[in-house]
Amino acid sequence: MKLSSSVTPVWGITGQIAAGKSTLAAMLVESGGVNIEVDAVGHDLLNDSSVKAALAETFGAGILAPDGRIDRRTLGHRAFVDAETTQRLNTIMHAPMTAEVRRQTQKAIHNKERLVLVNAALLYTMHLDELCDLVIYVRAAPDVRLDRIVTIRGMPLEAAKARLFAQDPPPAPGPRVIFCDNQGSLDDLRTWAQGIEPG
């Protein structure tokens, strides 16, 4: 099945934690293309001096390691206390992250890449869906995802349960949304990925 008629189609990938977003993204660009991992963009921005200053002012100088870099573990402990502290983090991070994703997307389009993937847990919250010709929402049953978080990521059971529903809710069905049910094996997912083709 061919999807999108753009010279360089831009697809968003989002979904629930441990549903398999990044695994699917890697499969889709095996034949060429660019996979923009929005989490990785955020991690890189922690080295930006203005971002570091804003974070230290908001969450305290204790988030800085002795070498001056952001200690991500300490930042996480302070930023994910509740909805209010998480919103403070998002207020600082989302604008520069979105700007960088837009820049990388435009560069890929200019280079006439085969495909651009915008892989983001908060695709809709960050309005990155506005960049996309279509969105693939990856989903799996809660018990399947819980098992993956615990066995593959090594997260304690109670912490894993708290993370299950911490991301964007599913989008409403529509012509720009494709749902990928990833409850089976990697081979099953690869078969699904091979059934869609940018073009």
Backbone as CSV, one residue per row, in Angstrom:
resi,resn,N_x,N_y,N_z,CA_x,CA_y,CA_z,C_x,C_y,C_z
1,MET,0.848,-1.192,0.000,0.000,0.000,0.000,0.882,1.240,0.000
2,LYS,0.712,2.101,-0.981,1.486,3.344,-1.039,0.774,4.434,-0.258
3,LEU,1.565,5.216,0.478,1.009,6.266,1.312,1.710,7.581,1.008
4,SER,0.911,8.626,0.804,1.408,9.979,0.553,1.993,10.087,-0.848
5,SER,1.802,11.238,-1.463,2.336,11.457,-2.806,3.421,12.522,-2.812
6,SER,3.856,12.962,-1.623,4.888,13.986,-1.545,6.207,13.435,-2.064
7,VAL,7.055,14.329,-2.577,8.398,13.919,-2.996,9.118,13.299,-1.816
8,THR,9.042,13.967,-0.670,9.544,13.408,0.580,8.396,13.379,1.572
9,PRO,7.739,12.245,1.736,6.646,12.177,2.700,7.155,12.294,4.128
10,VAL,6.364,12.924,4.967,6.687,13.083,6.384,5.617,12.344,7.183
11,TRP,6.053,11.340,7.916,5.129,10.550,8.723,5.440,10.747,10.203
12,GLY,4.414,10.936,11.000,4.581,10.947,12.443,4.383,9.546,12.985
13,ILE,5.168,9.203,13.993,4.975,7.941,14.701,4.815,8.259,16.177
14,THR,3.720,7.823,16.744,3.480,8.029,18.159,2.745,6.816,18.699
15,GLY,2.442,6.836,19.971,1.748,5.715,20.575,2.103,5.559,22.032
16,GLN,1.650,4.477,22.600,1.813,4.241,24.023,3.220,3.739,24.337
17,ILE,3.650,3.970,25.569,4.964,3.495,25.993,5.051,1.982,25.812
18,ALA,6.177,1.539,25.255,6.463,0.114,25.015,5.552,-0.515,23.972
19,ALA,4.877,0.319,23.183,4.066,-0.231,22.095,4.929,-0.629,20.906
20,GLY,6.119,-0.023,20.777,7.029,-0.383,19.690,7.265,0.715,18.675
21,LYS,7.112,1.985,19.092,7.283,3.109,18.157,8.670,3.121,17.516
22,SER,9.691,3.064,18.361,11.058,3.183,17.841,11.456,1.968,17.024
23,THR,10.971,0.792,17.409,11.259,-0.414,16.636,10.652,-0.314,15.245
24,LEU,9.408,0.145,15.176,8.763,0.323,13.877,9.479,1.376,13.052
25,ALA,9.861,2.484,13.684,10.559,3.550,12.966,11.843,3.027,12.333
26,ALA,12.601,2.236,13.085,13.850,1.688,12.556,13.591,0.793,11.347
27,MET,12.521,0.033,11.397,12.179,-0.830,10.266,11.798,-0.022,9.037
28,LEU,11.068,1.065,9.235,10.572,1.847,8.106,11.682,2.584,7.363
29,VAL,12.806,2.860,8.019,13.895,3.585,7.343,15.045,2.660,6.947
30,GLU,14.834,1.355,7.041,15.892,0.429,6.637,16.255,0.598,5.169
31,SER,15.281,0.980,4.347,15.539,1.167,2.910,15.896,2.603,2.567
32,GLY,16.141,3.423,3.595,16.498,4.820,3.380,15.504,5.749,4.025
33,GLY,15.973,6.924,4.389,15.122,7.911,5.026,15.743,8.425,6.311
34,VAL,15.032,9.310,6.959,15.520,9.952,8.178,14.528,9.699,9.300
35,ASN,15.030,9.219,10.424,14.212,8.979,11.606,14.576,10.019,12.656
36,ILE,13.701,10.989,12.880,13.952,12.038,13.860,13.370,11.587,15.198
37,GLU,14.237,11.193,16.113,13.825,10.786,17.461,13.714,12.036,18.313
38,VAL,12.514,12.432,18.651,12.306,13.698,19.348,12.900,13.652,20.756
39,ASP,12.879,12.506,21.412,13.536,12.388,22.714,15.026,12.685,22.598
40,ALA,15.656,12.179,21.543,17.083,12.417,21.337,17.356,13.893,21.079
41,VAL,16.450,14.550,20.361,16.577,15.993,20.142,16.569,16.716,21.485
42,GLY,15.672,16.319,22.374,15.608,16.929,23.699,16.878,16.704,24.497
43,HIS,17.419,15.502,24.427,18.659,15.215,25.148,19.807,16.089,24.640
44,ASP,19.899,16.253,23.315,20.954,17.095,22.744,20.808,18.541,23.196
45,LEU,19.564,19.010,23.319,19.340,20.397,23.710,19.732,20.677,25.156
46,LEU,19.899,19.648,25.956,20.354,19.860,27.334,21.765,20.434,27.383
47,ASN,22.478,20.366,26.254,23.816,20.952,26.181,23.789,22.410,25.752
48,ASP,22.618,22.906,25.359,22.484,24.302,24.936,22.553,25.218,26.164
49,SER,23.364,26.244,26.086,23.603,27.091,27.261,22.339,27.792,27.753
50,SER,21.499,28.277,26.844,20.287,28.969,27.262,19.290,28.002,27.892
51,VAL,19.214,26.794,27.351,18.329,25.772,27.931,18.824,25.379,29.316
52,LYS,20.131,25.164,29.448,20.696,24.806,30.758,20.414,25.888,31.787
53,ALA,20.568,27.134,31.385,20.338,28.236,32.321,18.884,28.279,32.768
54,ALA,17.970,28.095,31.836,16.545,28.125,32.176,16.174,26.963,33.098
55,LEU,16.736,25.804,32.847,16.446,24.637,33.683,17.013,24.813,35.088
56,ALA,18.241,25.327,35.173,18.857,25.527,36.486,18.108,26.577,37.296
57,GLU,17.618,27.613,36.617,16.852,28.646,37.310,15.533,28.088,37.828
58,THR,14.923,27.208,37.065,13.614,26.658,37.431,13.714,25.531,38.449
59,PHE,14.686,24.628,38.272,14.752,23.428,39.107,15.930,23.418,40.078
60,GLY,16.734,24.479,40.072,17.828,24.587,41.023,19.158,24.166,40.437
61,ALA,20.224,24.758,40.970,21.571,24.470,40.474,21.984,23.036,40.752
62,GLY,21.253,22.359,41.623,21.575,20.971,41.936,21.398,20.013,40.775
63,ILE,20.738,20.444,39.709,20.580,19.571,38.535,21.840,19.558,37.674
64,LEU,22.809,20.422,38.029,24.045,20.489,37.248,25.094,19.562,37.856
65,ALA,25.721,18.761,37.000,26.819,17.897,37.421,28.074,18.742,37.633
66,PRO,29.099,18.188,38.283,30.340,18.954,38.515,30.968,19.508,37.241
67,ASP,30.763,18.824,36.114,31.351,19.313,34.855,30.472,20.352,34.171
68,GLY,29.341,20.733,34.808,28.482,21.774,34.263,27.354,21.272,33.389
69,ARG,27.358,19.980,33.097,26.285,19.423,32.280,25.060,19.101,33.137
70,ILE,23.919,18.975,32.478,22.692,18.620,33.183,22.767,17.157,33.619
71,ASP,22.505,16.904,34.877,22.370,15.543,35.376,20.920,15.119,35.116
72,ARG,20.717,14.297,34.094,19.358,13.961,33.668,18.567,13.232,34.747
73,ARG,19.238,12.417,35.537,18.537,11.693,36.600,17.996,12.662,37.652
74,THR,18.845,13.605,38.065,18.411,14.587,39.058,17.314,15.477,38.497
75,LEU,17.477,15.894,37.249,16.433,16.705,36.611,15.120,15.936,36.595
76,GLY,15.173,14.656,36.247,13.957,13.855,36.210,13.273,13.773,37.559
77,HIS,14.066,13.605,38.625,13.495,13.525,39.975,12.774,14.821,40.347
78,ARG,13.278,15.939,39.858,12.682,17.234,40.213,11.582,17.665,39.249
79,ALA,11.681,17.234,37.994,10.745,17.723,36.985,9.479,16.882,36.884
80,PHE,9.551,15.615,37.292,8.399,14.729,37.139,7.743,14.413,38.477
81,VAL,7.723,15.398,39.355,7.087,15.226,40.661,5.572,15.183,40.510
82,ASP,5.036,16.124,39.710,3.590,16.206,39.503,3.338,16.943,38.192
83,ALA,2.073,17.178,37.896,1.714,17.816,36.624,2.288,19.224,36.514
84,GLU,2.353,19.938,37.640,2.843,21.319,37.602,4.325,21.377,37.263
85,THR,5.134,20.529,37.910,6.572,20.552,37.622,6.855,20.029,36.209
86,THR,6.076,19.041,35.761,6.251,18.545,34.397,5.934,19.635,33.384
87,GLN,4.906,20.447,33.667,4.553,21.537,32.768,5.661,22.591,32.717
88,ARG,6.313,22.825,33.853,7.439,23.772,33.858,8.553,23.284,32.940
89,LEU,8.828,21.987,33.008,9.843,21.417,32.120,9.424,21.560,30.665
90,ASN,8.181,21.231,30.370,7.696,21.310,28.992,7.734,22.733,28.456
91,THR,7.434,23.700,29.305,7.462,25.100,28.894,8.859,25.507,28.438
92,ILE,9.865,24.972,29.096,11.249,25.286,28.720,11.683,24.509,27.481
93,MET,11.329,23.229,27.429,11.917,22.339,26.427,11.163,22.267,25.107
94,HIS,9.849,22.354,25.127,9.095,22.023,23.919,9.339,22.991,22.764
95,ALA,9.433,24.282,23.040,9.630,25.239,21.942,10.948,25.004,21.203
96,PRO,12.093,24.916,21.895,13.328,24.652,21.147,13.365,23.260,20.520
97,MET,12.729,22.280,21.150,12.673,20.946,20.551,11.877,20.978,19.253
98,THR,10.727,21.639,19.281,9.895,21.736,18.088,10.624,22.464,16.970
99,ALA,11.317,23.543,17.312,12.073,24.295,16.305,13.154,23.431,15.658
100,GLU,13.829,22.621,16.466,14.884,21.765,15.928,14.307,20.645,15.066
101,VAL,13.188,20.083,15.468,12.549,19.053,14.645,12.112,19.636,13.309
102,ARG,11.556,20.841,13.340,11.171,21.499,12.088,12.392,21.723,11.197
103,ARG,13.505,22.140,11.802,14.718,22.385,11.022,15.208,21.093,10.371
104,GLN,15.249,20.007,11.145,15.708,18.736,10.604,14.762,18.205,9.523
105,THR,13.473,18.428,9.713,12.495,17.987,8.718,12.680,18.737,7.406
106,GLN,12.844,20.050,7.486,13.043,20.851,6.280,14.337,20.475,5.565
107,LYS,15.371,20.179,6.334,16.639,19.760,5.730,16.456,18.451,4.970
108,ALA,15.731,17.500,5.558,15.507,16.212,4.902,14.684,16.374,3.630
109,ILE,13.666,17.244,3.681,12.849,17.508,2.493,13.701,18.148,1.400
110,HIS,14.548,19.110,1.788,15.441,19.772,0.834,16.376,18.755,0.175
111,ASN,16.810,17.757,0.962,17.718,16.736,0.437,16.986,15.624,-0.312
112,LYS,15.646,15.747,-0.409,14.810,14.781,-1.124,15.005,13.353,-0.599
113,GLU,14.978,13.249,0.721,15.071,11.935,1.344,13.856,11.083,0.963
114,ARG,14.025,9.782,1.022,12.938,8.855,0.686,11.754,9.030,1.630
115,LEU,12.028,9.281,2.917,10.994,9.337,3.942,11.541,10.066,5.156
116,VAL,10.688,10.858,5.814,11.040,11.473,7.094,10.060,10.964,8.141
117,LEU,10.597,10.439,9.242,9.777,10.019,10.361,9.984,10.970,11.532
118,VAL,8.892,11.442,12.102,8.944,12.244,13.327,8.414,11.354,14.440
119,ASN,9.330,10.826,15.238,9.008,9.827,16.253,8.899,10.526,17.606
120,ALA,7.672,10.690,18.101,7.465,11.485,19.312,6.323,10.935,20.149
121,ALA,6.582,10.695,21.424,5.517,10.262,22.332,4.450,11.342,22.469
122,LEU,4.876,12.609,22.440,3.955,13.745,22.600,3.761,14.471,21.269
123,LEU,3.572,13.709,20.216,3.447,14.283,18.872,2.359,15.345,18.810
124,TYR,1.206,15.056,19.400,0.075,15.987,19.337,0.240,17.127,20.339
125,THR,0.689,16.826,21.527,0.906,17.874,22.531,1.871,18.926,22.020
126,MET,2.901,18.497,21.293,3.909,19.413,20.765,3.522,19.961,19.394
127,HIS,2.355,19.589,18.894,1.842,20.054,17.601,2.742,19.645,16.433
128,LEU,3.520,18.590,16.631,4.376,18.109,15.548,3.585,17.345,14.495
129,ASP,2.366,16.957,14.827,1.508,16.322,13.825,1.225,17.260,12.657
130,GLU,1.363,18.582,12.900,1.120,19.560,11.846,2.160,19.463,10.731
131,LEU,3.300,18.835,11.015,4.343,18.655,10.000,4.081,17.442,9.117
132,CYS,3.164,16.587,9.522,3.084,15.239,8.970,1.970,15.071,7.934
133,ASP,2.288,14.308,6.896,1.278,13.923,5.917,0.313,12.914,6.529
134,LEU,0.833,12.063,7.377,-0.005,11.107,8.095,0.678,10.731,9.400
135,VAL,-0.096,10.114,10.285,0.402,9.701,11.597,0.135,8.213,11.776
136,ILE,1.167,7.486,12.199,1.015,6.081,12.559,0.976,6.014,14.087
137,TYR,-0.127,5.507,14.610,-0.273,5.358,16.056,-0.081,3.887,16.407
138,VAL,0.991,3.604,17.155,1.331,2.228,17.517,0.709,1.916,18.874
139,ARG,0.018,0.784,18.944,-0.661,0.447,20.188,-0.529,-1.043,20.480
140,ALA,-0.672,-1.361,21.764,-0.662,-2.745,22.224,-1.414,-2.779,23.544
141,ALA,-1.881,-3.955,23.911,-2.652,-4.103,25.138,-1.791,-3.756,26.357
142,PRO,-2.405,-3.227,27.413,-1.639,-2.839,28.603,-0.780,-3.962,29.178
143,ASP,-1.289,-5.193,29.205,-0.499,-6.278,29.790,0.729,-6.595,28.941
144,VAL,0.602,-6.455,27.625,1.743,-6.668,26.733,2.790,-5.586,26.962
145,ARG,2.336,-4.342,27.054,3.278,-3.237,27.254,3.940,-3.309,28.628
146,LEU,3.171,-3.667,29.652,3.730,-3.783,30.997,4.834,-4.829,31.019
147,ASP,4.598,-5.959,30.370,5.620,-7.008,30.323,6.873,-6.519,29.611
148,ARG,6.710,-5.759,28.528,7.874,-5.242,27.802,8.662,-4.267,28.657
149,ILE,7.958,-3.385,29.389,8.650,-2.392,30.217,9.477,-3.083,31.291
150,VAL,8.899,-4.092,31.907,9.576,-4.773,33.018,10.704,-5.675,32.519
151,THR,10.421,-6.482,31.479,11.405,-7.472,31.044,12.481,-6.893,30.134
152,ILE,12.099,-5.955,29.263,13.073,-5.411,28.305,13.784,-4.181,28.863
153,ARG,13.023,-3.298,29.508,13.629,-2.069,30.020,14.120,-2.197,31.460
154,GLY,13.717,-3.264,32.125,14.186,-3.484,33.485,13.608,-2.534,34.517
155,MET,12.448,-1.957,34.242,11.832,-1.025,35.174,11.063,-1.787,36.253
156,PRO,11.137,-1.340,37.524,10.354,-1.992,38.574,8.863,-1.973,38.249
157,LEU,8.156,-2.993,38.714,6.763,-3.188,38.332,5.893,-1.980,38.645
158,GLU,5.984,-1.444,39.861,5.114,-0.327,40.236,5.417,0.917,39.409
159,ALA,6.700,1.169,39.159,7.080,2.317,38.322,6.574,2.119,36.895
160,ALA,6.635,0.884,36.419,6.162,0.586,35.066,4.669,0.836,34.955
161,LYS,3.914,0.428,35.984,2.476,0.660,35.963,2.157,2.149,35.903
162,ALA,2.936,2.975,36.604,2.700,4.422,36.624,2.964,5.057,35.267
163,ARG,3.826,4.430,34.462,4.193,4.997,33.163,3.230,4.603,32.045
164,LEU,2.385,3.614,32.273,1.598,3.040,31.179,0.735,4.057,30.441
165,PHE,0.159,4.992,31.185,-0.807,5.904,30.564,-0.343,7.358,30.660
166,ALA,0.972,7.582,30.615,1.521,8.916,30.839,1.713,9.712,29.558
167,GLN,1.260,9.195,28.416,1.523,9.872,27.149,0.217,10.325,26.490
168,ASP,0.328,10.844,25.298,-0.853,11.348,24.598,-1.921,10.262,24.465
169,PRO,-3.190,10.627,24.594,-4.261,9.660,24.339,-4.320,9.347,22.841
170,PRO,-4.969,8.246,22.454,-5.061,7.905,21.035,-5.764,9.007,20.244
171,PRO,-5.322,9.248,19.013,-5.997,10.246,18.174,-7.333,9.706,17.672
172,ALA,-8.190,10.617,17.260,-9.452,10.202,16.646,-9.159,9.598,15.269
173,PRO,-9.850,8.548,14.894,-9.651,7.972,13.559,-9.917,9.022,12.472
174,GLY,-9.171,8.960,11.403,-9.343,9.900,10.309,-8.465,9.510,9.146
175,PRO,-8.550,10.221,8.031,-7.797,9.855,6.834,-6.285,9.996,6.989
176,ARG,-5.845,10.802,7.967,-4.411,10.999,8.172,-3.844,10.110,9.274
177,VAL,-4.641,9.198,9.820,-4.204,8.365,10.947,-4.282,6.891,10.571
178,ILE,-3.191,6.162,10.835,-3.152,4.713,10.653,-2.814,4.096,12.006
179,PHE,-3.565,3.086,12.398,-3.297,2.397,13.655,-2.526,1.116,13.384
180,CYS,-1.458,0.926,14.139,-0.639,-0.279,14.039,-0.764,-1.042,15.349
181,ASP,-1.394,-2.207,15.309,-1.528,-3.042,16.496,-0.321,-3.965,16.586
182,ASN,0.513,-3.718,17.590,1.777,-4.443,17.732,1.737,-5.313,18.989
183,GLN,1.054,-6.437,18.863,0.904,-7.333,20.006,1.706,-8.615,19.835
184,GLY,2.262,-8.807,18.655,2.925,-10.070,18.374,4.435,-9.972,18.379
185,SER,5.047,-10.701,17.449,6.503,-10.799,17.379,7.090,-9.682,16.525
186,LEU,8.421,-9.604,16.530,9.109,-8.648,15.658,8.846,-8.968,14.195
187,ASP,8.749,-10.251,13.873,8.454,-10.643,12.485,7.069,-10.146,12.066
188,ASP,6.110,-10.206,12.983,4.769,-9.692,12.691,4.829,-8.191,12.400
189,LEU,5.599,-7.466,13.219,5.712,-6.026,13.030,6.414,-5.711,11.714
190,ARG,7.438,-6.482,11.389,8.161,-6.246,10.130,7.242,-6.486,8.929
191,THR,6.412,-7.503,9.025,5.454,-7.770,7.944,4.524,-6.587,7.767
192,TRP,4.065,-6.018,8.879,3.185,-4.839,8.813,3.944,-3.676,8.167
193,ALA,5.183,-3.439,8.603,5.971,-2.324,8.058,6.210,-2.477,6.570
194,GLN,6.422,-3.690,6.123,6.673,-3.921,4.707,5.414,-3.765,3.861
195,GLY,4.268,-3.724,4.523,3.014,-3.579,3.792,2.643,-2.144,3.474
196,ILE,3.408,-1.194,4.032,3.172,0.206,3.684,4.432,0.748,3.022
197,GLU,4.238,1.641,2.092,5.366,2.130,1.288,5.150,3.599,0.979
198,PRO,6.167,4.436,1.275,6.021,5.849,0.893,6.095,5.994,-0.620
199,GLY,5.347,6.924,-1.119,5.388,7.122,-2.566,4.401,8.147,-3.022
